[in-house]
C-alpha cells in the first residue's frame, strides 16, 4: 500500500472499512477448520503475508479460539501450587513497578483475570527487553529463535521457568492463541535488522507486532460485556486500533531519542519526503539555526502524524465500552493517558528532538476518575 492509499483510507473511513472487510474475508478461518483443535496447533503465519494481513490473520485465529473457548493448554496442567502462586506474585510485582496505572486498574478485575494479565505483561516485557534491555547488544537472531522455542514449549504445557509457568497456567484457563505471541517475537526480529520504514503500511505491521499483539493476547482474559450479542470482530478491531494508537504515540514521542541514540527512523520515509524533509535533517533535528524554533515543515508533518494517531484512539473507543465491566477502567485509563502524550507534543511546539513529552502526575490523577466514569457509563447508556 503506497502513501496515497494509506492516506485515503485514513481520510475516507468508508473506504478504509471496505479494504479491511476485503482483507478479512480472505483471512477468515475456513469452515473446514476443526473446532476441536487446540489453539496452539494452528500453523504459523504464512510467510507471504505482509502489512495489515499479518494482523488480520492473527485476529481471526484469536477470534476463533475465543468464540470456541478453546484452551491452548489442557486444563489438567498443574505446577506445584506454591511455586505457581509465587510466580503470579512476581508477575504482579513487575506489573506494579513498570505499569503502575494499568496495575491499579487490574485491581478491579477478578483475581484470575488480574493474575492472567500480569502473566501476559511479564512475558511481553521479557520479550521486549531481549532487544531493548541492558543486554540488547548481545542478542542475535538465534537468541530469538531460542526464545520462540521456549514459547512453543510453554504453550505445549512444558514451561521453562516459573514465570513461563504463569503464562502456561493462564493459557490453560483462558482461550489464548499462540499466534500473537509468535508475532511479537517477529517484531523483535524486525528491530534487529530494520531501522527504516518506507511506507505507513510497513510501519503498521511493526506497530501490530509490538503493540497490537498485546491487545489480541489480553482480549480473551478481559472478556466481553455480557449483554453484547454481536460479532467479536468489531471489538477485536477496536482493541487493535488502541494498540496501533499507543505505538504510534510512542514513536512520535521518541523521534529524537530513536534518531540520536539508535540511528532509527520509525516514521515513514515516503511521508517525510512528501513534506520535504530529508533523512539527514531528521537525524540532526529540525530546529531553525538562529532561533532554535521548530521548522514549519516539521510542524506540518507532526500535525499530520498526530491527527492519524488520534483517529486510531477514536476508533478504539467504541470497543472499550464492549469489554466486560471490570476490564474497562484500566483500558480507558491507558487510552486517555496515552492520548494526552499527543497533547504534550503539541504543547512542546512539536519539538520531540530536545524535549520529552510527558503527562504530569497531577493530570494523570485527574484523568483516573474520568476514566472510571467512562468505564461505569458506556456511550450507549449515556
C-alpha positions as CSV (number, residue, x, y, z in Angstrom):
1,X,0.0,0.0,0.0
2,X,1.5,3.3,-1.0
3,X,1.1,6.6,0.8
4,X,-1.9,7.8,-1.2
5,X,-3.8,4.6,-0.4
6,X,-2.9,4.7,3.3
7,X,-3.9,8.4,3.4
8,X,-7.2,7.9,1.7
9,X,-8.1,5.0,4.0
10,X,-7.5,7.4,6.9
11,X,-9.4,10.3,5.5
12,X,-12.2,8.2,4.0
13,X,-13.5,5.9,6.7
14,X,-15.9,4.0,4.4
15,X,-13.1,3.2,2.0
16,X,-10.9,2.0,4.9
17,X,-13.7,-0.2,6.2
18,X,-14.2,-1.8,2.7
19,X,-10.5,-2.5,2.4
20,X,-10.5,-4.1,5.9
21,X,-13.5,-6.3,5.0
22,X,-11.9,-7.4,1.8
23,X,-8.7,-8.5,3.6
24,X,-10.6,-10.1,6.5
25,X,-12.7,-12.2,4.1
26,X,-9.6,-13.7,2.6
27,X,-8.1,-14.5,6.0
28,X,-11.2,-15.6,7.9
29,X,-11.0,-19.2,9.2
30,X,-12.5,-21.7,6.8
31,X,-15.4,-23.8,7.7
32,X,-13.3,-27.0,7.4
33,X,-11.1,-25.9,10.3
34,X,-11.6,-28.3,13.2
35,X,-13.2,-26.6,16.2
36,X,-11.7,-29.1,18.5
37,X,-8.1,-28.4,17.6
38,X,-6.1,-26.8,20.4
39,X,-5.3,-23.1,19.8
40,X,-1.5,-23.6,19.7
41,X,-1.6,-26.3,17.0
42,X,-2.7,-23.9,14.2
43,X,0.1,-23.4,11.6
44,X,2.3,-20.3,11.9
45,X,1.8,-17.2,9.9
46,X,2.1,-17.8,6.1
47,X,5.4,-16.2,5.0
48,X,3.7,-14.4,2.1
49,X,1.6,-12.2,4.3
50,X,2.7,-8.6,4.9
51,X,1.4,-5.4,6.4
52,X,-2.1,-5.4,7.7
53,X,-2.7,-9.0,6.5
54,X,-0.4,-10.2,9.3
55,X,-2.7,-8.6,11.8
56,X,-5.9,-10.0,10.2
57,X,-4.5,-13.5,10.1
58,X,-3.7,-13.4,13.8
59,X,-7.0,-11.7,14.7
60,X,-9.1,-14.4,13.1
61,X,-7.1,-17.1,14.8
62,X,-7.7,-15.4,18.1
63,X,-11.4,-14.8,17.5
64,X,-11.8,-18.5,16.5
65,X,-10.2,-19.6,19.8
66,X,-12.2,-17.1,21.8
67,X,-15.6,-18.0,20.3
68,X,-14.9,-21.7,20.7
69,X,-13.4,-21.2,24.2
70,X,-10.5,-23.4,23.1
71,X,-7.7,-23.5,25.6
72,X,-4.2,-23.9,24.2
73,X,-3.1,-25.9,27.2
74,X,-5.1,-28.8,28.7
75,X,-6.9,-27.8,31.8
76,X,-5.1,-30.5,33.7
77,X,-1.9,-28.6,33.6
78,X,-0.5,-28.2,37.1
79,X,2.7,-27.0,38.6
80,X,3.3,-27.0,42.3
81,X,0.6,-24.7,43.7
82,X,3.0,-22.8,45.9
83,X,5.5,-22.2,43.1
84,X,2.8,-21.1,40.7
85,X,1.3,-18.7,43.3
86,X,4.8,-17.3,43.8
87,X,5.2,-16.8,40.1
88,X,2.0,-14.9,39.8
89,X,3.0,-12.8,42.7
90,X,6.3,-11.9,40.9
91,X,4.3,-11.0,37.8
92,X,2.2,-8.7,39.8
93,X,5.2,-7.0,41.3
94,X,6.8,-6.4,37.9
95,X,3.5,-5.1,36.5
96,X,3.1,-2.8,39.5
97,X,6.6,-1.4,39.1
98,X,6.6,-0.8,35.4
99,X,2.9,-0.2,34.6
100,X,1.5,1.4,37.8
101,X,-1.7,2.9,36.4
102,X,-2.6,-0.3,34.5
103,X,-1.8,-2.4,37.6
104,X,-4.1,-0.2,39.6
105,X,-6.9,-0.9,37.1
106,X,-6.3,-4.7,37.4
107,X,-7.4,-4.5,41.0
108,X,-11.0,-4.2,39.7
109,X,-10.7,-7.4,37.8
110,X,-11.4,-10.9,39.2
111,X,-8.3,-12.4,40.8
112,X,-8.0,-14.9,38.0
113,X,-8.2,-12.1,35.3
114,X,-5.7,-9.9,37.2
115,X,-3.1,-12.7,37.5
116,X,-3.5,-13.7,33.9
117,X,-3.0,-10.1,32.7
118,X,0.1,-9.9,34.9
119,X,1.5,-13.1,33.3
120,X,1.0,-11.7,29.8
121,X,2.5,-8.4,30.7
122,X,5.6,-10.0,32.1
123,X,6.1,-12.3,29.1
124,X,5.8,-9.3,26.8
125,X,8.3,-7.3,28.9
126,X,10.8,-10.1,28.9
127,X,10.4,-10.4,25.2
128,X,10.9,-6.6,24.7
129,X,14.0,-6.5,26.9
130,X,15.7,-9.0,24.6
131,X,16.2,-6.2,22.1
132,X,15.7,-3.1,24.2
133,X,17.2,-4.0,27.5
134,X,20.7,-3.9,29.1
135,X,21.9,-7.0,27.1
136,X,20.3,-5.9,23.8
137,X,23.7,-5.5,22.1
138,X,24.4,-9.2,22.6
139,X,21.1,-10.5,21.3
140,X,21.3,-12.4,18.0
141,X,18.6,-13.9,15.8
142,X,19.5,-17.3,17.2
143,X,18.7,-16.0,20.7
144,X,15.2,-15.0,19.5
145,X,14.9,-18.4,17.9
146,X,15.6,-20.0,21.3
147,X,13.0,-17.7,22.9
148,X,10.4,-18.8,20.4
149,X,11.2,-22.4,21.1
150,X,10.5,-21.6,24.8
151,X,7.2,-20.0,23.8
152,X,6.2,-23.1,21.8
153,X,7.1,-25.3,24.8
154,X,5.2,-23.0,27.1
155,X,2.1,-23.4,25.1
156,X,2.7,-27.2,24.9
157,X,2.4,-27.3,28.7
158,X,6.2,-27.5,29.3
159,X,7.3,-24.2,30.8
160,X,11.0,-23.5,31.2
161,X,10.8,-21.5,34.5
162,X,8.2,-20.3,37.0
163,X,7.4,-17.1,35.0
164,X,6.8,-19.2,31.9
165,X,4.6,-21.4,34.1
166,X,2.4,-18.5,35.0
167,X,1.6,-17.9,31.3
168,X,1.2,-21.6,30.7
169,X,-1.3,-21.7,33.5
170,X,-3.1,-18.7,32.0
171,X,-3.3,-20.4,28.6
172,X,-4.9,-23.4,30.4
173,X,-7.6,-21.1,31.9
174,X,-8.3,-18.6,29.1
175,X,-8.7,-19.2,25.3
176,X,-5.4,-17.6,24.3
177,X,-4.0,-18.3,20.8
178,X,-0.2,-18.6,20.3
179,X,-0.1,-16.5,17.1
180,X,0.2,-13.0,18.6
181,X,3.0,-14.2,20.8
182,X,4.8,-15.5,17.8
183,X,4.1,-12.3,16.0
184,X,5.6,-10.2,18.9
185,X,8.8,-12.2,18.7
186,X,8.9,-11.4,15.0
187,X,8.6,-7.8,15.8
188,X,11.7,-8.1,17.9
189,X,13.4,-9.7,14.9
190,X,12.4,-6.6,12.9
191,X,14.2,-4.4,15.4
192,X,17.4,-6.4,15.0
193,X,17.5,-5.9,11.2
194,X,15.3,-2.9,10.3
195,X,15.9,0.7,11.2
196,X,13.8,2.5,8.5
197,X,10.2,2.1,7.3
198,X,9.5,3.2,3.7
199,X,5.7,3.4,4.0
200,X,3.0,3.5,6.6
201,X,1.9,0.0,5.7
202,X,5.3,-1.3,6.7
203,X,5.1,0.7,9.9
204,X,1.6,-0.6,10.6
205,X,2.9,-4.1,10.5
206,X,5.6,-3.2,13.0
207,X,3.0,-1.5,15.3
208,X,0.8,-4.6,15.2
209,X,3.7,-6.9,16.0
210,X,5.0,-4.9,19.0
211,X,1.7,-3.5,20.4
212,X,-1.4,-4.8,18.6
213,X,-0.3,-8.3,19.6
214,X,-0.8,-7.3,23.3
215,X,-4.4,-6.5,22.6
216,X,-5.0,-9.9,21.0
217,X,-3.3,-11.6,24.0
218,X,-5.5,-9.8,26.5
219,X,-8.9,-9.8,24.9
220,X,-9.9,-13.4,25.9
221,X,-8.8,-12.5,29.5
222,X,-10.6,-9.2,29.8
223,X,-13.9,-10.6,28.4
224,X,-16.9,-9.1,26.7
225,X,-19.8,-7.1,28.0
226,X,-22.4,-9.8,28.9
227,X,-25.3,-8.0,27.2
228,X,-23.4,-7.7,23.9
229,X,-24.6,-10.3,21.4
230,X,-22.9,-9.1,18.3
231,X,-19.8,-10.4,16.4
232,X,-16.4,-10.3,18.1
233,X,-14.7,-8.7,15.1
234,X,-15.5,-5.0,15.9
235,X,-14.4,-5.5,19.5
236,X,-11.1,-7.0,18.4
237,X,-10.5,-4.4,15.7
238,X,-11.1,-1.7,18.3
239,X,-8.5,-3.3,20.6
240,X,-6.1,-3.5,17.7
241,X,-6.7,0.2,17.0
242,X,-5.7,1.1,20.5
243,X,-2.5,-0.9,20.2
244,X,-1.7,0.9,17.0
245,X,-2.5,4.3,18.6
246,X,-0.3,3.6,21.6
247,X,2.6,2.5,19.4
248,X,2.3,5.5,17.1
249,X,2.3,7.7,20.1
250,X,5.5,6.1,21.4
251,X,7.1,6.6,18.0
252,X,6.1,10.3,17.8
253,X,7.2,10.9,21.4
254,X,10.6,9.2,20.9
255,X,11.6,10.5,17.5
256,X,14.7,12.4,18.8
257,X,15.8,9.6,21.1
258,X,15.5,7.0,18.4
259,X,17.4,9.1,15.9
260,X,20.2,10.3,18.2
261,X,20.8,7.2,20.3
262,X,19.8,4.3,17.9
263,X,20.0,5.7,14.4
264,X,16.4,4.6,13.9
265,X,13.7,6.3,12.0
266,X,10.2,4.8,12.5
267,X,8.1,7.5,10.8
268,X,7.5,6.6,7.2
269,X,10.2,7.9,4.8
270,X,7.8,8.5,2.0
271,X,5.8,10.8,4.2
272,X,8.9,12.7,5.3
273,X,9.6,13.1,1.6
274,X,6.1,14.4,1.0
275,X,6.7,17.2,3.5
276,X,10.2,18.0,2.0
277,X,12.2,16.6,5.0
278,X,15.3,14.6,4.4
279,X,16.5,11.7,6.5
280,X,19.7,13.7,7.4
281,X,17.6,16.6,8.7
282,X,15.6,14.3,10.9
283,X,18.8,12.7,12.3
284,X,20.2,16.1,13.3
285,X,16.9,17.7,14.4
286,X,14.8,20.3,12.6
287,X,15.5,23.4,14.7
288,X,15.9,26.8,13.0
289,X,19.7,27.6,13.2
290,X,19.2,31.1,14.5
291,X,16.1,30.9,16.8
292,X,16.0,27.3,17.7
293,X,12.3,27.1,16.8
294,X,10.9,24.1,15.1
295,X,10.9,24.1,11.3
296,X,7.4,24.7,9.8
297,X,7.8,21.6,7.7
298,X,8.2,19.5,10.8
299,X,5.2,21.1,12.5
300,X,3.1,20.3,9.5
301,X,4.5,16.8,9.3
302,X,3.8,16.2,13.0
303,X,0.3,17.6,12.8
304,X,-0.5,15.0,10.1
305,X,1.1,12.2,12.2
306,X,-0.8,13.2,15.4
307,X,-4.1,13.5,13.6
308,X,-3.7,10.0,12.3
309,X,-2.8,8.7,15.8
310,X,-5.8,10.4,17.3
311,X,-8.1,8.8,14.8
312,X,-6.9,5.4,15.9
313,X,-7.7,6.3,19.5
314,X,-11.2,7.4,18.4
315,X,-11.6,4.1,16.5
316,X,-10.7,2.3,19.8
317,X,-13.3,4.0,22.0
318,X,-16.4,2.0,21.0
319,X,-14.6,-1.3,21.6
320,X,-13.7,-0.3,25.2
321,X,-17.3,0.0,26.0
322,X,-17.9,-3.5,24.8
323,X,-15.4,-5.0,27.2
324,X,-16.5,-6.7,30.4
325,X,-17.2,-4.0,33.1
326,X,-14.3,-5.0,35.3
327,X,-11.8,-4.6,32.4
328,X,-13.0,-1.1,31.2
329,X,-11.2,1.1,33.7
330,X,-7.6,0.1,33.0
331,X,-8.2,0.2,29.3
332,X,-9.9,3.6,29.4
333,X,-7.1,4.9,31.7
334,X,-4.5,3.7,29.1
335,X,-6.4,5.3,26.3
336,X,-6.9,8.7,27.9
337,X,-3.4,9.0,29.4
338,X,-1.6,7.9,26.2
339,X,-3.7,10.3,24.1
340,X,-2.6,13.1,26.4
341,X,1.0,12.5,25.3
342,X,0.0,13.8,21.9
343,X,-1.3,16.9,23.5
344,X,2.1,17.3,25.3
345,X,3.9,17.0,22.0
346,X,1.8,19.9,20.6
347,X,2.4,21.9,23.8
348,X,6.2,21.5,23.2
349,X,5.7,23.1,19.7
350,X,6.2,19.7,18.1
351,X,9.8,19.6,19.5
352,X,10.4,15.9,20.1
353,X,14.1,16.2,19.5
354,X,15.2,18.2,22.6
355,X,12.1,17.8,24.8
356,X,10.3,14.7,26.0
357,X,6.5,14.9,26.0
358,X,5.1,13.5,29.2
359,X,1.8,13.8,31.2
360,X,2.4,15.4,34.6
361,X,1.4,13.4,37.7
362,X,-1.4,15.8,38.6
363,X,-3.0,15.4,35.2
364,X,-2.8,11.6,35.5
365,X,-4.6,11.7,38.8
366,X,-7.3,13.9,37.4
367,X,-7.7,11.6,34.4
368,X,-8.2,8.4,36.5
369,X,-11.7,9.4,37.8
370,X,-12.6,10.4,34.3
371,X,-11.6,7.0,33.0
372,X,-13.5,5.4,35.9
373,X,-16.7,7.3,35.0
374,X,-16.4,6.3,31.3
375,X,-16.0,2.7,32.4
376,X,-19.1,2.9,34.5
377,X,-21.2,4.7,31.9
378,X,-20.6,3.2,28.4
379,X,-21.5,5.5,25.5
380,X,-24.6,3.5,24.6
381,X,-26.1,4.3,28.1
382,X,-25.4,8.0,28.1
